[in-house]
Amino acid sequence: MLWEQEAADALDLDWTSMLIRPKGVSGSSSRVLHEIELRDPGHDLRTWIAFRRRFYALLASLDPTPDVLLLRHNVHDPFEARFIASHRNVVTVHHTIEDAEILALGGRAAPVKRRLERHFGARSLRSAAGIAGLTPEILAHERSRRVNCAPATFVYPNGRLLDDALPIDRRDGLRLAFVASEFAPWQGLEGLLDRLAASTADIALDVVGSLSAEQERRCAKDPRVRVHGLLDQKALRDVLAAATAGIAALRADGKGLTQACSLKVRDYLAAGVPVVSGHDDVFPDDFPYYRRTGTDIDAILAAAHEWRSVDRATVREAARPHIDKVELVRRLHGELVAAFASADD
């Protein structure tokens, strides 16, 4: 959200980004952060209801009233549906196919949560002035949930701010970097380890992120795999400096997706590191530094060999139009103005 605000500032747009959370949650503050103080902080249903009510009260009190309010969709939220119904300037923003992800995350309550999302999520969509999806696939799904006339629609991919600095290139042999905050099933780490174990390929794998005990045990069985745990930005930059390719999620189909748009892919490309993946992204078909290989070690090796001598700056500049937050905000702002200015005429 800070990147988005800084991009809007660079473009001199009348645009305010807000990240709203309960007061007292750990984490650094920033100028986009707004905190809501609750009388009875906790994690029970009553606290959730209190926060959601105060969240929408804060949005309703914004002064001046926004011309357009981009609201990240909150699953199975009756308060969201009620708020959107009374505020006809809301564009809901969707980063996943929600009901499929609920089932993928599992748990005893998943079927109930899915039914609630199908009900309240559909109500939100019916009242929304527009729908924004992270990818064309997500946007098409959300449009299909709206039973009345189609609202304005937008594709708003993930992006990041780009600076002039690139990691010092320390490539020596073939190395893969696999980064995730945690390795959920759709990341596909287990499948990759299986394929790597069946191969004698001379390739190294750096695994960065939080792993389960079983995942750590699996990684420890292969001397080509190095586990780093969670890293700060400087340490991650050092890992990427040695990487021939970065690995994106290898099983996005586990969330009902064939197309995704993850921040870590943008991080790889911003560092000049090409990407292998198990899903399509929003890049054009002729983009040369993103390849859908799944866990096929031979395909991954072929891509790594092809990319091993490509200059880091070449990779990032090719990716810039598709990952630069400034360009993405510029495009979305223009589309919003075109859609809603014409609606007011």
QUIJOBEL-V328025 format. One record per backbone hydrogen bond with DSSP energy under -0.5 kcal/mol. NH is the residue of the N-H (numbers start at 1). CO is the residue of the C=O. Records with the same first field share a line. If there is no record, write none. Layout:
# QUIJOBEL-V328025
NH = CO, CO
This chain:
# QUIJOBEL-V328025
5 = 1
6 = 2
7 = 3
8 = 4
9 = 5
10 = 6
11 = 7
12 = 9
13 = 8
15 = 13
19 = 32
20 = 18
21 = 34
23 = 36
25 = 22
33 = 30
34 = 19
36 = 21
37 = 35
41 = 38
48 = 44
49 = 45
50 = 46
51 = 47
52 = 48
53 = 49
54 = 50
55 = 51
56 = 52
57 = 53
58 = 54
59 = 55
60 = 56
61 = 57
62 = 59
69 = 89
70 = 68
71 = 69, 91
72 = 70
73 = 93
75 = 73
77 = 74
78 = 76
81 = 77
82 = 78
83 = 79
84 = 80
85 = 81
86 = 82, 83
87 = 83, 84
90 = 87
91 = 69
92 = 90, 130
93 = 71
94 = 132
98 = 96
101 = 97
102 = 98
103 = 99
104 = 100
105 = 101
106 = 102
110 = 107
113 = 109
114 = 110
115 = 111
116 = 112
117 = 113
118 = 114
119 = 115
120 = 116
121 = 116, 117
122 = 117, 118
123 = 119
124 = 120
125 = 121
126 = 122
127 = 123
128 = 124
129 = 90
130 = 90
131 = 152
132 = 92
133 = 154
134 = 94
139 = 135
140 = 136
141 = 137
142 = 138
143 = 139
144 = 140
145 = 141, 142
146 = 142, 143
147 = 145
152 = 129
154 = 131
156 = 133, 154
160 = 323
170 = 168, 241
175 = 173
176 = 204
177 = 245
178 = 206
179 = 177, 247
180 = 208
183 = 210
184 = 182
187 = 184
188 = 184, 185
192 = 188
193 = 189
194 = 190
195 = 191
196 = 192
197 = 193
198 = 194
199 = 196
203 = 201
204 = 174
205 = 224
206 = 176
207 = 205, 226
208 = 178, 206
209 = 207, 229
210 = 181
216 = 212
217 = 213
218 = 214
219 = 215
220 = 216
221 = 217, 218
222 = 219
223 = 221
225 = 222
226 = 205
228 = 207
229 = 207
236 = 232
237 = 233
238 = 234
239 = 235
240 = 236
241 = 237
242 = 238, 239
243 = 240
244 = 175
245 = 175
246 = 274
247 = 177
248 = 246, 276
250 = 187
251 = 186
254 = 251
255 = 252
256 = 253
257 = 252
260 = 280
266 = 262
267 = 263
268 = 264
269 = 265
270 = 266
271 = 267, 268
272 = 269
273 = 268
274 = 244, 272
275 = 289
276 = 246
277 = 291
278 = 249
280 = 258
287 = 284
290 = 287
291 = 275
293 = 277, 291
294 = 277
296 = 293
297 = 295
300 = 296
301 = 297
302 = 298
303 = 299
304 = 300
305 = 301
306 = 302
307 = 303
308 = 304
310 = 307
315 = 311
316 = 312
317 = 313
318 = 314
319 = 315
320 = 316
322 = 319
323 = 319, 320
324 = 320
325 = 160
328 = 324
329 = 325
330 = 326
331 = 327
332 = 328
333 = 329
334 = 330
335 = 331
336 = 332
337 = 333
338 = 334
339 = 335
340 = 336
341 = 337
342 = 338
343 = 339
344 = 340
345 = 341
